[in-house]
Amino acid sequence: MNNLPQTRGPGPLYPVPLVLNDGTMTDFGRFRGKVVLVVNVASNCGFTPQYAGLEALYGKFQDRGFEVLGVPCNQFAGQEPGSDSDIVEFCERNFGVTFPLTVKSDVRGRNQHPLYTELTKFKTGLLPGLVKWNFEKFLVNREGEVVARFAPTVEPDSAEVIDAVERALG
């Protein structure tokens, strides 16, 4: 048993506004108490097949309080050119994606989404600062704090990601 207090204030990510792909306006607080893997995604990237691994990971751990949040982004070589409805249709048809997606957003630059302003404050290993490419992954714990960051080349079903998710789930 740990010695942490049973009640804690909201993590820094909870107030961040989100607009889901279906137009629902919400905030990151919708994930309060859950472990979340946030991934900037694209439909025409060499890493696009990771959608299948993300969906499998979501299916494996969802009943333990795990979520995946996909954030479509067209900032890297124009690899997400479609509309929000095109993106969700592509993801469902090709990869059976059931995890939530936001509207297309910038993950860096002048119009960076506030979620990524906060996520990129987490610096670790080879990945400090700005998002470098599509399918970079940030793991957020149940308290709304970033606890791990993974390069685009790290597959969702890798031991590294699975171990981090299991540790965060407890």
Helices and strands as residue ranges (DSSP letters): E 17-19, E 25-27, G 28-31, E 35-41, H 50-61, G 62-64, E 66-72, H 84-95, H 114-119, E 137-140, E 146-150, H 159-169
